[in-house]
Amino acid sequence: MEQRKGSELAWDGRRGNAWVDLQPMLDRLFFPLEQILADAAVTQSPRNVLDVGCGTGATTLAIARRLAPLGTCCGVDISEAMLDHARHRAMAESAKNARFLAGDAQRYRFETGSFDAVVSRFGVMFFDDPEAAFANIGNAVAPGGRLTSLVWRSREENPFMTAAERAAAPLLGWGAPVDPHEPGQFAWSDPDRVARLLRAAGWHSVDVVSLDVRCRMTEADLHRYARCLGPVGMILPSLESSLRDRVLAVLDAAFVEFLIDGAVQFDAACWMVSAQAGSRPC
Ligand SMILES: C[S@@+](CC[C@H](N)C(=O)[O-])C[C@H]1O[C@@H](n2cnc3c(N)ncnc32)[C@H](O)[C@@H]1O
């Protein structure tokens, strides 16, 4: 259990490097979600957008492109490896209105009111104190600024995301996850809790809407995805070789149900969380 939990929270080292190595594939996989988020983020023509848990920068850059030349998008992340990669991408495409900050968004001292919108694609579920994190992020946003965030619904509604873990758990001696709210991929799966914690952190007009988005990858990409990412990907290199072979054997079988018409396909079961910063207008 500890191995799984540790791998959920560490974002440098093996995990961050895997996200960097697989960045083109992950960007293709989650491109439909990037588009949804970027469309939503720019509807009110914000000037300065904050992208929380920006990772290797796909959504920051997508929003910066749409807001150029007047608006900017700033990604914040705790992973140096992922941020380095994001900065190189911004340089490569001469995206002068994209910038990246290294820091824990729960504690980082943002300039008060310096953003007028906040976005995140799967970057807000890892805070040890989500209410404190969203109070801190809210302070960085001018009153009326909008939050738009995509988070995962439950494990049960996302069988693709948990396929490797379910298949390997018996071999690795992993039990069922105990606390569904502990920081990690599915920590924001309960919409009532999400709404409660955002209100408690000072946000209003909270809306949590269900969204199912078809995502696709090639079979070759799946091979790398299953072996390099998630709790199973993190633990594989440290396994003794015969156990590793047995885990690899069950991994391939675990994803067969997602092979449709020659490609890997699944629906990402998400919540689109939106809210407004500052006190509610009278
Ligand atoms: C699932 S990845 C998503 C990355 C990116 N948003 C994307 O969609 O490609 C989660 C990201 O959140 C970042 N993260 C986790 N905890 C964080 C924190 N406390 N403050 C800032 N970023 C954090 C991780 O480093 C990682 O880049």
The ligand as an SDF file (V2000), in Angstrom:
LIG
                    3D

 27 29  0  0  0  0  0  0  0  0999 V2000
   -1.8060   14.4540  -13.4540 C   0  0  0  0  0  0  0  0  0  0  0  0
   -0.5530   15.6580  -13.6610 S   0  0  0  0  0  0  0  0  0  0  0  0
   -1.3510   16.7860  -14.7820 C   0  0  0  0  0  0  0  0  0  0  0  0
   -0.3670   17.6460  -15.5150 C   0  0  0  0  0  0  0  0  0  0  0  0
   -0.9720   18.6140  -16.5410 C   0  0  0  0  0  0  0  0  0  0  0  0
   -1.9600   19.4860  -15.9430 N   0  0  0  0  0  0  0  0  0  0  0  0
   -1.5660   17.8610  -17.6970 C   0  0  0  0  0  0  0  0  0  0  0  0
   -2.7850   17.7800  -17.8140 O   0  0  0  0  0  0  0  0  0  0  0  0
   -0.7800   17.3410  -18.5260 O   0  0  0  0  0  0  0  0  0  0  0  0
   -0.6540   16.5110  -12.1090 C   0  0  0  0  0  0  0  0  0  0  0  0
    0.3110   17.6690  -11.9950 C   0  0  0  0  0  0  0  0  0  0  0  0
    0.0680   18.3460  -10.7570 O   0  0  0  0  0  0  0  0  0  0  0  0
    1.3180   18.7330  -10.2090 C   0  0  0  0  0  0  0  0  0  0  0  0
    1.1560   18.9620   -8.7720 N   0  0  0  0  0  0  0  0  0  0  0  0
    0.9010   18.0380   -7.8080 C   0  0  0  0  0  0  0  0  0  0  0  0
    0.8200   18.6280   -6.5990 N   0  0  0  0  0  0  0  0  0  0  0  0
    1.0170   19.9650   -6.8090 C   0  0  0  0  0  0  0  0  0  0  0  0
    1.0660   21.1020   -5.9450 C   0  0  0  0  0  0  0  0  0  0  0  0
    0.8890   20.9780   -4.6290 N   0  0  0  0  0  0  0  0  0  0  0  0
    1.3060   22.3210   -6.4860 N   0  0  0  0  0  0  0  0  0  0  0  0
    1.5220   22.4520   -7.8290 C   0  0  0  0  0  0  0  0  0  0  0  0
    1.4790   21.4020   -8.6870 N   0  0  0  0  0  0  0  0  0  0  0  0
    1.2380   20.1860   -8.1950 C   0  0  0  0  0  0  0  0  0  0  0  0
    2.2370   17.5700  -10.5590 C   0  0  0  0  0  0  0  0  0  0  0  0
    3.6030   17.9060  -10.4670 O   0  0  0  0  0  0  0  0  0  0  0  0
    1.7640   17.2500  -11.9710 C   0  0  0  0  0  0  0  0  0  0  0  0
    2.4770   17.9960  -12.9340 O   0  0  0  0  0  0  0  0  0  0  0  0
  1  2  1  0
  2  3  1  0
  2 10  1  0
  3  4  1  0
  4  5  1  0
  5  6  1  0
  5  7  1  0
  7  8  2  0
  7  9  1  0
 10 11  1  0
 11 12  1  0
 11 26  1  0
 12 13  1  0
 13 14  1  0
 13 24  1  0
 14 15  1  0
 14 23  1  0
 15 16  2  0
 16 17  1  0
 17 18  1  0
 17 23  2  0
 18 19  1  0
 18 20  2  0
 20 21  1  0
 21 22  2  0
 22 23  1  0
 24 25  1  0
 24 26  1  0
 26 27  1  0
M  CHG  2   2   1   9  -1
M  END
$$$$
